[in-house]
Amino acid sequence: MRAIERNKTKIEYPDIEKDAVRYIAVRYSYPNWMVDRWVQRHGVDWTISFCEANNQVAPLCVRTNTLKTDRESLAKLLKSEGVVVNYSEIVPESLHLSEYPTLTKLSAYKRGWFFVQDESSMLVSHILSPKPGEFILDVCAAPGGKTTHIAQLMQNQGEIVSCDISEAKLALVMENCKRLRIEIVKTIKFDAREVLKDFIGKADRVLVDAPCAGFGVLRRKPDIRWRKTPKQLVALSELQYRILKTASHYVRENGILVYSTCSTEPEENEGVVDYVIGIAPGVFIVVDTEDEEVKENFKYLRVGEKPPYAFYRPYHLPGNETVLSAVWAVIYETPIIAPIGHFSDAVAFAKKDLSAGEVIDGSGGHTVYGLIERREISRDEGLL
C-alpha cells in the first residue's frame, strides 16, 4: 500500500477513449458490471462524477429531537462541548457536525436531544407528512430512524406500528424510542411479505422503506460495491415488489402510501412501482398537487420540468467537485405519482428555487416515490 501511495502518479490506467468502463472501474475502484450499467444509462461524464462523489467522506448529520428541544438550543449545547456545527438548508431539524468527540459522550446525546440520520432519510418522513392522532404503519422499520422521526412530526400523539423481521432490530427501535422519550410506538415482528389481516384498510399512512442494494449510500457503505451482484438486484426487486404489494392492503381510503429506497437502480424503484400499480389499475391515483395539504407535504420538494409525473433518482452533478448527492426527476407518462421534481425542495411552492442539477442534499441518496393515494373504491383483499 505504501508503495502504491508513493507511485500513484505513475499508475497506468486503461485508455478512456478505448474502454471507458474499464477506465472508470480501475480509476475509481468499482466493479465493471456496475460501471457498465451506469455508463449505458447515464453516459461517461455522469458516471465519473457519480463515482468520484461516492469516494468522498460523507458528512455527519443529526436530527434534532423536537419533542425535547429545538435546533438552536441543540446547536448551542453542542458548540459548548467543542463540536463544530453547521445548519442544514434542506431539513429544518438537521445539523451537520464536525470535529466532534465520541457522540455517546456528549450531554446532548445523553439527554436524547438528537438522533444520527442522513438528511435524505429525514426527507422521507417529511414526504409522508404524518399528522398528530393518525395511525401510521412503518413496515420495514428497523433500526427506527424514520419511525422516531415520524413520531416527532406527530408530536408524540397517535399510534405508530413499527414492523421488522428481526426481533433484535426491533429491540433497537424501542431502545431509540426510550432515549428520545417517544411513547406512541409499538413493534411487531413479522415478514413484510405476509399480510397482517388486522391492519387491512386501517392505516392513515404507510411507509415502505424497502430493503435495497444501497447504491444511493455508497459513500457511507463503500463495501457494498464489492458485495452486490446483478442477480441480487433481481432478487431484491422481487422482494420489494412483494413488500409493496402487501403494504398496499393496509392503506385506508384516501390514505397515503410512500415507497422509498436508498438505491439508484430503476429495477428497484420505478420498475417495482410500475408493476404494483399495473396489477390493479385505478386502485391508486395521482395525488392532486393543487390540494393545500399536499402542497404542505411537498414543501421541501420542487416540481419536475415537464408534467405530469415524476420519479426521483440520486445523482451527482458532473464537473462539480463539491457535489455529494442530489436527486433528479424522470418524467413518465403513466399516472403513478404526483408531479414532483428535485428531491428535497415540490411543485411550484419550493422552499427555494433549485435549478436542474443543483446539489441539494449532501447526505446520501433516497429514491422517494412521493405520495400514492388510494382511491375511494372497494376492493377485494386479494386484488393486488
C-alpha positions in Angstrom: 0.0 0.0 0.0 2.8 2.4 0.8 4.5 1.6 -2.5 1.2 2.4 -4.3 0.9 5.7 -2.5 4.4 6.7 -3.3 4.0 5.8 -7.0 0.3 6.6 -7.6 1.1 9.3 -10.2 2.9 6.6 -12.2 -0.1 4.2 -12.3 -1.2 3.4 -15.8 -4.9 3.3 -16.3 -6.8 1.9 -19.3 -7.4 4.3 -22.1 -10.7 6.0 -21.5 -11.3 6.5 -25.2 -10.9 2.8 -26.0 -12.6 1.4 -22.9 -14.4 3.9 -20.7 -16.0 1.3 -18.5 -12.7 -0.3 -17.7 -11.0 3.1 -17.1 -13.7 4.2 -14.6 -13.7 0.8 -12.9 -10.0 0.8 -12.3 -9.6 4.5 -11.7 -12.3 4.8 -9.1 -12.4 1.2 -7.8 -15.8 -0.1 -8.9 -16.8 -3.5 -10.4 -17.1 -3.5 -14.2 -20.7 -4.6 -14.3 -21.8 -1.7 -12.0 -19.9 0.9 -14.0 -21.2 -0.5 -17.3 -24.9 -0.2 -16.3 -24.4 3.4 -15.2 -22.5 4.3 -18.4 -25.2 2.8 -20.5 -27.9 4.6 -18.7 -26.3 8.0 -18.0 -23.1 8.3 -20.0 -19.4 8.5 -19.2 -19.3 12.0 -17.6 -22.2 11.4 -15.3 -20.7 8.0 -14.2 -17.3 9.6 -13.5 -18.9 12.3 -11.4 -21.0 9.8 -9.5 -18.1 7.5 -8.7 -15.9 10.4 -7.6 -18.6 11.7 -5.3 -19.2 8.3 -3.8 -15.5 8.0 -3.0 -15.6 11.1 -0.8 -16.1 11.1 3.0 -19.8 11.5 3.9 -20.7 14.3 6.4 -22.3 13.5 9.8 -25.9 14.7 10.0 -28.0 14.6 13.1 -31.8 15.2 13.6 -32.9 17.4 16.4 -35.4 15.7 18.7 -38.1 18.3 18.6 -40.0 16.6 21.3 -37.4 17.7 23.8 -35.6 20.8 22.3 -35.2 22.9 19.2 -32.4 23.1 16.7 -30.9 26.3 18.0 -30.7 25.0 21.6 -29.2 21.8 20.4 -26.6 23.7 18.3 -25.7 25.9 21.3 -25.2 22.9 23.6 -23.1 21.0 21.0 -20.9 24.1 20.4 -20.4 24.4 24.2 -18.8 20.9 24.1 -16.4 21.8 21.3 -18.5 20.4 18.3 -18.3 22.4 15.1 -21.9 22.8 14.0 -23.5 23.9 10.7 -27.2 24.3 9.9 -28.8 22.3 7.2 -30.6 24.3 4.5 -32.6 21.2 3.5 -34.2 19.8 6.6 -35.4 22.2 9.3 -34.3 19.9 12.2 -31.0 18.8 10.8 -27.5 19.8 11.8 -24.1 18.9 10.2 -21.4 18.1 12.8 -17.6 18.0 12.5 -14.7 17.9 14.9 -16.7 16.0 17.5 -15.8 13.6 20.3 -17.4 10.2 20.7 -21.1 11.1 20.2 -22.4 9.0 23.1 -20.3 11.0 25.5 -22.0 14.3 24.5 -24.5 15.6 27.0 -26.9 16.3 24.2 -26.9 12.6 23.2 -27.4 11.5 26.8 -30.4 13.9 27.1 -31.9 12.4 23.9 -31.7 15.7 22.1 -30.6 14.2 18.7 -30.6 11.2 16.5 -27.9 10.4 13.9 -29.7 10.3 10.5 -29.0 11.3 6.9 -30.9 14.2 5.5 -32.2 12.2 2.6 -33.6 9.8 5.2 -35.2 12.6 7.1 -36.9 13.9 4.0 -38.8 10.6 3.6 -40.7 11.3 6.8 -41.5 14.8 5.7 -42.9 13.5 2.4 -45.1 11.0 4.4 -46.2 14.1 6.4 -47.9 12.3 9.3 -50.3 14.2 11.5 -50.9 14.1 15.2 -53.5 11.4 16.1 -53.1 9.3 13.0 -52.4 5.6 12.7 -49.1 5.0 10.8 -47.6 1.7 9.7 -43.9 1.5 9.1 -43.4 -1.9 7.5 -39.6 -2.1 7.3 -38.8 0.0 10.3 -35.5 -1.1 12.0 -33.4 0.5 13.4 -36.1 3.2 13.8 -34.7 6.4 12.3 -37.8 7.1 10.3 -40.2 5.7 12.9 -38.8 8.0 15.6 -38.9 11.0 13.1 -42.5 10.2 12.2 -43.3 10.2 16.0 -41.7 13.7 16.3 -43.7 15.0 13.4 -46.8 13.6 15.1 -45.9 15.4 18.3 -45.9 12.1 20.1 -49.7 11.8 19.5 -51.4 8.9 17.7 -50.1 5.4 17.0 -47.2 4.0 15.1 -46.8 0.3 14.4 -43.2 -0.4 13.6 -42.6 -3.7 11.9 -39.5 -5.7 11.0 -38.5 -9.3 10.5 -35.7 -9.2 13.1 -36.6 -9.2 16.8 -33.2 -7.9 17.7 -33.6 -4.9 15.4 -37.0 -4.2 16.8 -35.4 -4.1 20.3 -33.1 -1.4 18.9 -36.2 0.6 17.7 -37.6 0.6 21.2 -34.2 1.4 22.7 -34.1 4.5 20.4 -37.7 5.4 21.3 -36.8 5.2 25.0 -33.8 7.5 24.7 -35.8 10.0 22.6 -38.8 9.8 25.0 -41.2 8.6 22.3 -44.3 6.9 23.6 -46.6 6.1 20.7 -44.6 3.3 19.0 -45.3 -0.4 19.3 -43.4 -3.1 17.5 -44.5 -6.2 15.7 -42.1 -8.9 14.4 -43.3 -10.2 11.1 -42.3 -10.8 7.5 -43.4 -7.8 5.4 -44.2 -10.1 2.5 -47.1 -11.6 4.5 -50.4 -9.7 5.1 -51.3 -8.6 8.6 -55.1 -9.0 8.3 -55.8 -6.9 11.4 -54.4 -3.8 9.6 -56.1 -4.1 6.2 -57.6 -0.8 5.2 -56.7 0.8 8.6 -53.6 2.9 8.2 -53.8 6.7 7.5 -50.3 6.5 6.1 -48.0 3.6 5.3 -44.2 3.8 4.8 -42.4 1.2 2.8 -38.7 2.0 3.1 -37.7 -1.2 1.4 -34.6 -3.3 1.7 -32.4 -2.5 -1.3 -29.0 -2.6 -2.9 -28.0 0.6 -1.3 -26.3 2.2 -4.3 -27.5 5.6 -3.1 -25.4 5.4 0.0 -22.1 4.1 -1.4 -20.2 6.8 0.4 -21.3 5.6 3.7 -21.1 1.9 2.8 -18.3 1.6 0.2 -18.1 -2.2 0.6 -21.5 -2.5 -1.0 -19.9 -2.2 -4.4 -18.0 -5.4 -3.9 -20.7 -7.4 -2.2 -23.6 -6.9 -4.6 -24.2 -8.8 -7.9 -26.6 -8.3 -10.8 -28.5 -11.4 -9.6 -29.0 -9.8 -6.2 -30.6 -6.8 -7.8 -33.2 -9.1 -9.4 -33.8 -10.8 -6.1 -34.2 -7.5 -4.3 -36.7 -6.1 -6.9 -38.8 -9.2 -6.4 -38.7 -8.8 -2.6 -39.5 -5.1 -2.9 -42.5 -5.9 -5.2 -43.9 -8.4 -2.7 -43.5 -6.0 0.2 -45.0 -3.0 -1.6 -47.9 -5.1 -2.9 -48.6 -6.4 0.6 -48.3 -2.9 2.2 -50.9 -1.5 -0.2 -53.6 -3.5 1.5 -53.1 -1.5 4.7 -53.9 1.9 3.3 -57.3 3.2 4.2 -59.5 5.0 1.6 -57.9 8.4 0.9 -54.8 7.2 2.8 -51.2 7.7 1.7 -48.5 5.2 0.7 -44.9 6.2 0.4 -42.3 3.9 -1.1 -38.7 4.8 -0.8 -35.3 3.1 -1.2 -31.7 4.1 -0.9 -30.9 2.7 -4.3 -30.3 4.4 -7.7 -31.4 1.4 -9.8 -34.6 1.5 -11.8 -35.5 -2.1 -11.3 -35.7 -1.4 -7.6 -37.6 1.8 -8.0 -39.9 2.7 -10.9 -39.9 -0.9 -12.0 -41.4 -2.0 -8.7 -43.9 0.8 -8.6 -44.9 0.2 -12.3 -45.6 -3.4 -11.6 -47.6 -3.0 -8.4 -49.7 -0.2 -9.9 -50.2 -2.1 -13.2 -51.7 -5.1 -11.4 -54.7 -3.1 -10.2 -55.2 0.0 -12.4 -57.2 2.7 -10.6 -56.7 1.5 -7.0 -54.1 4.2 -6.5 -54.3 7.6 -8.2 -52.1 10.6 -8.7 -52.2 13.0 -5.8 -53.7 16.4 -6.7 -50.8 18.7 -6.2 -53.1 21.7 -6.0 -54.5 20.4 -2.8 -53.3 22.6 0.1 -52.4 19.6 2.3 -50.4 18.1 -0.5 -48.6 21.4 -1.0 -47.6 21.3 2.6 -46.4 17.7 2.3 -44.2 18.7 -0.6 -42.8 21.9 0.7 -39.3 20.5 0.7 -39.5 19.4 -2.9 -39.6 21.0 -6.4 -41.7 20.4 -9.4 -40.3 18.5 -12.4 -39.6 20.4 -15.5 -42.2 18.5 -17.5 -45.6 17.5 -16.1 -47.4 15.3 -15.3 -45.4 12.6 -13.5 -42.0 12.4 -11.9 -39.7 9.9 -10.2 -36.6 10.6 -8.2 -33.2 9.2 -8.6 -30.0 10.2 -6.8 -27.2 11.6 -9.0 -24.1 13.7 -8.8 -23.6 16.8 -10.9 -20.7 16.3 -13.4 -17.8 18.7 -13.0 -18.7 19.9 -9.5 -16.0 19.0 -7.0 -18.2 19.8 -4.1 -21.1 17.5 -5.1 -22.1 14.9 -2.6 -25.5 13.8 -3.6 -28.6 15.1 -5.3 -31.7 13.8 -7.0 -33.3 14.4 -10.4 -36.7 13.9 -11.8 -37.5 11.4 -14.5 -40.8 12.1 -16.2 -43.1 9.3 -17.0 -46.4 9.1 -19.0 -48.1 6.6 -16.7 -50.3 8.1 -13.9 -48.4 6.7 -10.9 -47.3 9.6 -8.8 -47.6 13.2 -8.1 -45.9 15.7 -10.4 -42.9 16.5 -8.3 -39.3 17.1 -9.1 -36.0 17.6 -7.4 -35.8 15.6 -4.2 -35.7 18.0 -1.3 -37.3 21.1 -2.2 -42.4 20.1 -4.7 -44.3 21.5 -7.1 -44.4 25.3 -7.6 -44.1 26.1 -3.9 -40.5 25.1 -3.4 -38.7 26.1 -0.2 -36.0 27.5 -2.5 -35.7 27.6 -6.3 -33.2 25.0 -7.3 -32.1 24.8 -10.9 -31.9 21.4 -12.6 -28.9 19.5 -11.4 -28.1 21.7 -8.4 -26.8 19.9 -5.4 -29.5 19.8 -2.8 -28.6 17.0 -0.4 -25.2 16.2 0.9 -26.1 13.2 2.9 -26.9 10.3 0.6 -29.5 9.1 -1.7 -33.0 8.1 -1.1 -35.2 7.5 -4.1 -38.7 8.5 -3.0 -41.8 7.7 -4.8 -43.7 10.6 -3.4 -47.3 10.2 -2.4 -49.5 7.4 -3.8 -53.1 8.0 -2.8 -55.7 5.2 -2.5 -59.0 5.8 -4.3 -62.4 5.7 -2.6 -63.3 2.4 -4.2 -64.0 -1.0 -2.7 -61.6 -3.8 -3.5 -61.1 -7.4 -2.5 -58.3 -8.3 -0.1 -56.5 -10.2 -2.9 -56.8 -7.5 -5.6 -53.1 -6.8 -5.6 
